Amino acid sequence: MQKLIFDYTVQSNLRVLGQPLAPEHLPGLTALGVDPSRPLLPAYPVETYTALIDFITGQLWPGLSQEQAGFELGRAFMRSYRETLMGKAVFSVTKVLGPHRTLERMSRNFRSANNYTETRLRKVGPSTYELWFNYALRTGYFRGLLTEALEKAGAQGLSVTLAASSASGEATFRISWTE
């Protein structure tokens, strides 16, 4: 099965670049197979999406490491996503659910963005979890996504760190916060 990212996820990342898109971004995006002058495809291969993440981080945070730039993009993506119809619905639910139950729904949340994400959540303390992803190649980006989402779900004193990763894309994050 080909790993695919759905169009509104790509669109939320494009909005991070600014609207309207600056002319200097267009050739790079088109070279990646994301042509903003045309309607977005329904889905994009994960390889295109990973290249898009790298392109955006290189444009917006060229002085940062890939990990730190990815973290910034992950946070910015979540702020952009919150402005979409689906994002408004997801974030209104996470505010009510709080961080514990938001983590429990993580597979469902990520599967609304793509066709392949699987997660496993393991509780290791009262407000400490390990969250495994079957494919999270840009770990800084995922740390940013999780940080922004869980802060909006009410987590205070939040820490999201990479506990383990593999060359195949598997990653485990350690997540903790104060109650």
N, C-alpha and C positions, 0 to 999 in steps of 0.2 A: 504494500500500500504506500502510495506517495504521501509524504507529509505535506499538508496544505494549511496555509494561514488564510483566514477569511478577509474579505475586502474591507470591512469596517475597521479591522485591526490595522491594516496598512494605512487606511485613511487617517486614523488617529495619530499615527506616527508622522505622516506627512504634515498634519496640522502643527506639529511641534516645530517644523521648519518655518512656520509663519504663513499667513494667508493674506493676500495671494502669495504664491511661491515666488521667490526671487528668481529672476532670469538666470542667474549663475548656477542655480540648482538644477535646472531643467535638463541640460545635457547629461549630467551624472545620473539622474533618475532614469532618463530614457535608456541610457546604456545598461542599466540594471534590469530593464524590462518593465519598469513602472512609468508609464507615460501619463503624466497628470493632465495633458491636453485632451485625453480621451476618458470615457467612463472606465472606472477600475474594473478589472476582471473580477469574477465572483470569488476567486481564490488564487493564491500565489504559492509556488513551491517554497518550502522552508529555506532552501538555499538562497532564493531571491530575497526573502525576508531578512535573513542573517546579513546579507550584503547591504540591504537597506539600513539596518541598524548601524552597521559599520560606517556607511556613508553619512548618515545623519550625525553620529557622534563625531566623526572627523570634521564635519562642517561647523558644528556648534561648540564643540569642546576640544579643539585641536591640541591644546596644551596639557590635557589630562591623559592619564593612562587609559587603556581600553576598558579596564575594570571600572574605574571611577567615572569615565564618560558614559559607560553603559548604565551605571547607577543613576546618573543625572537624567539620562534619557528615559529610563524606566519610570522614574518619578514624574517626569514631564508627560510621558505617554498616559499615565493614569489620570493626570489632571485634564488632559485633552479628551480621554475616553469618557470621563465624567460628564462631558458636555454633549455626548451623543445620547440618542434615545435609549439605547440598550444600557449605556453607562449610568444614566440617571436612575434607571430601574435597579440595576445591580447595587449601586451605592446607597440607594434609599433602603434596600434590604439589609446591607451590611451594617448600617448605623443601628438598626433595630437588633440584629443578631449579636453584635459585639465581636471581639476578636476570636474567641474560642470557636464559636459556631461558624464564623467566616472561614476559618482555617478548615473546618470539617467539610465545607462546601467547595474547597479549592479546585478539585478535579472538574466539577461541573462548571465553575467559573472559567477555567482555562479552556475547557472543551467548547465553550461558546466562541472562542477565538480561533480554534483550529480543530483538525480532525484526529489528533494523535496524542495529546497530552494525557498522561496518567500520573497520578500522585499517590503517595502513601503518607499518612500522617501518624506519627508516634508521639504520644504524650510522655515526657520525661520528667515533668515537675508540674506544680500547680499552674504556672503560666509559662511553661517551657515546652517546646515541641521540636521535633525533627520532621521536616517535610522533604520527602524524596520526589524528584521528577524523573521520568524516564528520558526526557530530552530537554535540557536547558543549557544550550551551548554557550550563550553569552551570560555568564553567571552574574556579572555586575548589573545587567539589565533586569534580571529576575529579582535580585536583591532590591533594586529600586521599585519594581512593581509591588513586591510584597510589603516593603516599608510604607509606601504611600497608601496602599489599600488598608493595611492594618492600623495605621494611624487614623485613617478616616473611620475605621470601625471602632475606635475608642482606645486602642492600645497606648498606654503611657510608658515612658522610659523604655521604648522599644529597641531591641537589638536583633538584627538579621545578619547572620554571618554564614559564610560558606563552610560547611563541615567536611564535605567530600565531593569530588567530581572525577569524571573519567573522560578519556578521549572520545568515547562514543556518545557523550552528551549527557549522561546521567549526572545528577547533582543532588546533594542533600544540604539543606539549609537548617541551621539551628536558629530558632526564633524564640525570643523571650521578652517579657515585659513585666512591669510592676502592676499589681492589682489596685 
